[in-house]
Amino acid sequence: MIRRALVCCLTLGMVACATQPKAPVSPVAPAETPVKPGTAPATGPAEAVPEAKVDLPPVDLTPVPFETARANFVRATAAKYRLDPAYIEATLAQAQIREPIIAAMSRPAERVKPWNEYRPMFITQARIDGGRNFLAQHRDELMRVQERTGVPAEVIVSIIGVETSYGRNAGNHRVLDALYTLAFKYPRSGDPAKLEREVRRELFFRDELAKLFELSALEKLDITSIKGSYAGAMGMGQFMPSSYLDYAVDGNGDGRRDLFNSYDDVFSSIANYFVKKGGWVRGGTVAVPATLQAGFEEYNPTDWTPSLTVTELAARGYQPVTPVMAVNAKATPVTLEGSNGKQYWLGFQNYYAITRYNISKMYAMAVFQLSQAIAGKELPPA
């Protein structure tokens, strides 16, 4: 959530993973660089064709000196969240501009991997077995959340598996350093065509840094010590500060929302994100394989909003391989580059809900298929 910390391009909202900003920046954000096997994908790989972005308000591209920007930040954050400016100053005095974070953010994007290369990064036998063990270990808590929210336990577990390998790899950067670095030293390419996006990205991270201070005040977090991804996503589910504030839930009733140590809170928060942000449908279908009938052209919409009924998709040549009982249910066609040619799927509302965690059709499919494997179902070939 962030992490995955996100193909976001907005000034406000979320990166990762777990969420997207209120005005599109991008969900997972540093989603521009595909995650390598064995790393925690706090933000998943970008799509070759990202979602269409709404018109954004103008942004001032005039360079602002670091000290001026920092002073303005302290003043604005203190006023907005009713915090002591001296506290903000003292905390920022402990923050460091980290060159490895700048380097990670400025890496040239790798080529976008096709599905048959992408899936093996996330779905391995070790990750499937780990997910089954994790589900068995926390079955009682997970089933309570499933009953309350309608989000299946295996989907919650799959998110944690994809994001942090079941909590084992939640990131080793101080979140304060990550957000401080990107808020005031977001890398500049020198390309005038990229300047507006780079400025918006810096402002986005500056807003996340401000929200980190709000989060500290509300949840009594020591933000000088918590660690996460290089984009500032944190916890087992890799929530950015804005998503932590908006969607985290006190699952165990202890008066705190702890996404680092409380499994009840983590499970409840991921499910709440799906329900509140993605419109998760209890008992609804996520995705089904489909065929595209001969003589019909592929339909590739600009986003993954389910906008056509199964009947309307059939008129475009898309036939589900497995029966779909609710022919009036809306779905979106999803095309993947498989090892044996193109694969066609129909993604329903719950598939769309997963894309809200990270705006990537392949990320959503990986989470879905890992959840299926954890549940003991046979997967189609990659």
TAHU-V398163 format. One record per run of one state. SS is the DSSP state (H for helix, E for strand, L for the rest). FROM is the first residue (numbers start at 1). TO is the last residue. Records with the same first field share a line. If there is no record, write none. Layout:
SS=FROM-TO  FROM-TO
This chain:
L=1-1  3-12  14-20  22-29  33-65  82-84  93-98  107-114  123-124  138-138  150-152  165-172  185-191  220-226  229-233  235-238  240-240  248-262  279-286  293-307  316-317  321-329  339-340  348-348  358-360  375-382
E=2-2  13-13  21-21  173-174  227-228  234-234  239-239  287-292  308-309  318-320  330-338  341-347
H=30-32  66-81  85-92  99-106  115-122  125-137  139-149  153-164  175-184  192-219  241-247  263-278  310-315  349-357  361-374
